[in-house]
Amino acid sequence: MTSILTPGRTVSACVIAIACGFTAGCLPAHVTGRGPSFVYLQEKEVRRMALATLRPETVVRLPAEEARGPGALIRFSGGTVAWLGKQDGATILRYHAGGRLGFLPLPPNGSFMGGFSWEAWPQGILKLAVVSDRPVDGFLVSPDGSRIAWNVNRVDLSDPEGEGITRNLHLVYLRTVRGPGEGRLVLAQEYDVPGFNADHMEWRKLLRWSDRSQDRIFFTRYEAGQLHDSHVGLYELDTRTGMAETVDESVERILDLSPRESLVAHTANDTTCCGGINYTNNWVRIREISTGAETTVFDEWKEFGNTVAPSEGDEGEDYTPANGFFSPDGSRLAFTVLKAGFSKDRLVRTPCLSIVCDAEGGTRKAFLAERRVLGWADRERILLGSCRSDGKDDDIVDRVFLYDIKEGSERELPVRGIVWIGVEAEPNP
């Protein structure tokens, strides 16, 4: 299963890693063979470590100037590594596949996500001018490693009537890693965004490649405003036909899709803002896509109480779900919750916990200190990372652990100070 890498949030040092079971839709066990591996960046090398041997294997060495970014800028799937690089001052997509290096030139579309400014035109019309050379917003590698997809968001028409409405364009490109040539445009999606003059912006974010079809890609909608940002909706692109379909219009911030893509784990868009805390009861729910039926597996206020209301003072706590991963058979969900404490308008670093829940009813099986979920090794074992000592929850992992749910035991793996990339259930030989 291709892992989903969610960029870390820097608002909290504290993590609660929670593994909850979900009994609906149990699937066959994952493919066995050489067993699972995890992939990471260390000393400018992308390395893979099989859990069976715990010996690191170098996949590819990155140029020094391209090995400084966070792991979220590196994708690994089906034996192919892809990352953002530079050539003659231009941003490109490099890749390593089948033992050879290659690169994809990126069209200079100029994404407005990288920066923009307003220009005054006659009759009071404002025109948005892109001031960034950012040619790509996100990219994915297909599960078999044979293709790379990337997307760009840009403003196609800026407020032509002076009403604060812009015409946006979402572009998705696709290319195989074999043979020369540029990417093929597979989606050109136009949509209007109201309220742009009031800092209301909207764009599309690639989520993951489908595990069930090499021709389908999931994406979501992201809306940004002055006081509140939100992720809304789940959409599916058929790269053969160029058609995008709505899977679920109302689902909020998506943590993961189950392997059969029948379930979606999602969490509330946190509306805490402006120095306040706990305005939102943060939760994690698993939704059956076909029926809309939901199961709540985490409820912040039920678990910890609403520790402070806006009018009660300036101290309190907030618990925010950060990432999530379904087990390879789809029967369980592991997710991370960031904990933050506030006092007199400043963030206070507080201890962190991890909790393991039973498969039915969410019965707690263990409490683990200072752990965050990195991915699943198999149905019974979870890869965990230590909390960052500097309070950041990004892809840098100081220590890695393998936790056995059935045995209730944990062991540290022989790797330190890495940039986490993801888990590969069955590495290519």
N, C-alpha and C positions, 0 to 999 in steps of 0.2 A: 504494500500500500504506500502510495506516495505521501510523505509527511507534509503537513502544512506548517510553515514557519511564520509565526506571528511576531512582528517587530516588538521588542520589549518596551515597556513603559517605564519612565524614570521617576514616577511620582512616589514610589514606595520601595522599601527594602524588604518588606515582609511578605512571606508567601505561605499559603496553605495549599498543599497539593492534595487533591481529593480524588479517590478512585471509587466510582459508584457502579454497581451492576445494573443491567437493564435486561429483563428476561425476554422481551418480545423479539421475534425475528432472529433466533439463534442460527448461526451459519456454520458450515463445515470448518474444521480446523485449518489454519493457514498452511501454505505449502511448506513441506519439510525438505531438508537436503543439507546444504552447508550451514543452514541456520541463519538467524538474524545478525546483522552488523549495524554499527552506528558510524556515521561519517562526520568528520570534524576537520577544522583548519588548525594547524600548529606548525610554527616555524616556516611559514610561507608554503606549506605543503597541504594539499587535501589528502587526508588519510582515512582509511577504513579499518575498523577493528572488529573482527568476528568474535562474538561472545563465546564461541566454542573454544577458541585458541587464545584469545586476548593478546594477539600479536598484531601490531600496527602494520598496515600495508600502504605504501605511498601510491596514490592514484595519479596525481599530477602535481607538479611544482608551479606555483603562480609567480609571475614577475613581481619583484619586490614592491613596486609602486601600486600594484593591483591587489596586494594581499593585506591591505590595511583596513578595508571596509568591514562592516559587521557581517555575520553569517547570513543575514537576510538577503544579502546581495549575491549569494551563491546558491545555486540549485543543483541537486544531485538526484538522478533517478535512472533506473535501468542501465547503470554503468556509465552514464554521460554526466559530466560536470559542465555547468555553464556559469559564467560570471561576467560582470561588466568590466570592460577594459578600455584602454585608450590606444589610438593609433593616429599619428600625425595630428594630435590635438583633438581628434573627434572621438566621441564615445561609441564603442562597438560592443557586441556580444561575443565573447570568446567561448569556445567549448573544447572539451577533450572527450572524444568518443572513439571507440574501437582502436585505441592506442595511438591516435593521431590528434594533432591540434588543428583547430580551424577558427574562423571568425565570421560573424554576420555583420555587414554594414547596415547601419540603421538610418532610415530616412530622416532628414532634419525637419521634422514636423514642428518642433517647438512646443512642448507641453506647457500649458499654463500652470500646472501644478508646481513647476519649478520656479515660478516668479512672473509677475506681470505688472504693468502700470497702465494708467488711464491717459488717453490723449484726447484733447478737446477738438471737435470738428465743427463745421458750420451748423447753424440752427440749434446749437446747444447739445448736439449729439456727442456722446462719449464713445470712444473706440478703445478697446482693450489691445494693448501692445505687449506681446510676449517678450520678456527680457532675459529669458533663460534658453540655453541651447540643449536643454534636457530632452533627448529624443525618445525616451522610453520611461514608462511609469511602473511597469511590473513585467515579469517574465516567468514562464513555467517550462519544465521539461516533461515530455510525455512519459507515462509509466514504463514503456519499453525503451526509452532513451533515444528514439529515432527522430523526434521532432522537438522543435522549440517554438513557443508562441510568446508574443509580447504585445503590450497594448500602449496606446498613447491617448491622452485626453487633451483636447484643444478647443478653443473658442472659434467657431467658424464664422459667426456673425455677431457683432457687439452692439446691442441695444439700438437697433435701427430706428425705432420709434421714440426713443428717449423715455421709455417706460420701465427701465430697469430689468428688461428681459433679454437674455442672451441665447443664441443658438449654439449649443455645444455639439461636439463631434467626438465619438468614441471609435477609435480605430484598433483593430486586432489583426496582427500579421502572423503568418505561419511559415515555417521553413523546415525541411529535413536537414539532418546533420551530414548527409552524404551528398557529395557533388557540389559544384559551384552555383552561384545565383543568389539573388536577393529574396527577401521574404515576400510571400503572396498575401495580398490583402484579402481577408476572409470575412471582415465585418466593418461596415461604415455606418454607425448608428447615430442618428441625429435626435436631439431632444432639446426642449426649451427649459430654461432655468429662470424663474422669476426672482426678484429681490436681489439681483446681483449688486446693485448700488448699495445695498445694506449689508454687504459682506456675506450674502448667502451664495455659497458655491456648491456645485455638485459634480461628481465624476464617478467613473466606474473603476472597480478594483478586481483584478483577476484573483480568483480564490483557489482553484485547484483543477487539475485535469481529472476527467472521469476515469474511475477504475474499471468501469464496465464497457466503455467504448473509447477507442483511441481517437475518435472523431469529435468528441464532445468536451467542452470546457465550461466550468462554472465560474460565474463572477457575481459581484454584489454591487450595490449602490452606496456611495458615501456622500453625505451631506454635511457641509461645514458652515457654521454661522458665528455670530459674535459671541453668543452665550452657550451654545450647545452644538456638539458634533454628534452625528449618528450614522450607524450602518443599518441599511434597510434592504430587505428583499434578497431573494436567491433566483438567479437567472442562468439559463443553459444555452450555450452557443453550439450549433451544429456546424463544424468547419467545412463540411462537404457542401452544404446548401447556403451557408452564410446567414441562416435564420437564427434569431435569438428568441427563446421562449421563456415565459415567466413560470418558475417552479413554485415559488411562494412569495407573494407580494408583501406580506406583513412581518415575516420573521425578522427579528432584530439581529444584533451582532452575532455572527456565526462563529462557533468554535470549531466544529468539525461536521463532516458527513459520515455516516456509517459506510462500511465497505460496499454494501449493496445499494447505497444511496437512497434508502427508504426512510431513514431517520436523520434528523438534523439536531445537533446540540447548539443551543444559542443562549445568549444572556442579554440582560437589559442594557440599553444605552444609558450610561450613567449621566444623570443630569446635574450632578454636583458641580457648582461653579461659584465664582465670585467670592472665594474665601470661605464658603459654607462647607458643610460636611453632612453626609448621610441624608441628603434630600431624596435619594433614590434607594429603594429596597432592592439591592442587587441579588439576582437569582440566576440559576442555571436550570434550563428545562430541555427535555428531549421531546421533540415533536415528530409524530408519524406524518410524513408528508402527504400521503394519500387521503387521510381522514382529518388531519389537524388536531388529533388527540394529543395531549401533552402530559408528561410526568415531570414534576418538580423534584430535582435531586439536590438542590442547594437553595436555601432561603436565608439571606443575611440576617434580617430582623428576627426571624424565628430562631436562628442558630445563636446569634450574639446579642440580639436586642438592638433597638434603635438607640445607640449609646448617647446620642445627643440630638436634640431638635434645634432648628435654627435659632430659636429665641432663648435657649437654655444656657448659653455661655459659649466659651471659646475653646473648650476641650472636648475631645471625642475620638472615635475610631471609625474607619471605613474599610470595608472588605469588598474588593472588586475582582471578579473572575477575569483572568488574563488569557488563558489558552485552554485547549481541550483536545483530546485524542480518543477516538473509539478504539477498542481492542481489535485485533485482526479478525476475530469472528463476529464482531459487532455486538457482543452481549454485554460489554462494559464500557464505561466512560471514565477517563482520568482527566482531571483538569486542575489548573493552578488558580489560586485566589491570592491577590496581593492585599496585604494588610498595611494600613497607614494610620498613624496616630497624629493628631493635631493638637497644638497648644499655643495659644496666643498668636495665631496667624503664622505659625511656622510648623514645618513637618518634623515629627519626632520619629526616629527609627525605633521600631518595637520588635520583639521576638516573633518568629514565624513557626508554623506548624504544618504537618501534613496529616491527612486523615484518609484511611482506607475504609470504604463502605462495602457492605455485603451485597450480593447480587440482587436479592429481593428485599425491598423495603428500606434499603439504605442503612442497615445496621452497621455500626462502626466496628471495625476489626482491629485497628491499630492507630496510634498517634505517633507521628515521626517529626522530629524537630528540624526546622530549617531546610526544607526540601521543596523543589519545584519539579513539575512533571516535564520530561523531555520527550517521551514517546514510549511505545510498547515494544518489548522484546517478543512476547507471545501473550497468550490469554492470561497467564498466571504471573508474569513478571513485568515490572515497570522500570524504565530507566529514569532516574531522578538526578537532579543537579543540586548543588549547594546554593544557598542564597548568596547574593553578592554582598560582600562586606562593605562596599561603598554605597549600598542602597539602590543599585540599579538592577532592573530585571531585563537584561538584554541577552544576546546569544553567547556572551562570554561566560564560560563555566569553569570555576576553579577546581571542583571535584565532581566526579560522576559515580553514581551508586546504582546497583541492581537490586530491586526489592522484590521478594517473593511473597505474593499475597497469601498463598496457601500455607506457607511455613511461617509467615510473619517475621521474616528475617531479611537483613540487608547486608550487602558486602560492597566495599569500595573497589572500583575498577582501577587498573594501573595507568591512569592518565590524569594529568593536571594542567590547568591553565590553557584551555582550548577554546576555540570559537565553534559553537555547536552548529551543525548543518542539518542533520536529521537521521532517521532510522531507515534502513533498507531491510525488508523482511527476508529477501532471498537475493544476495549479491550475485552479480554475473561473474562467471569464472574468468 
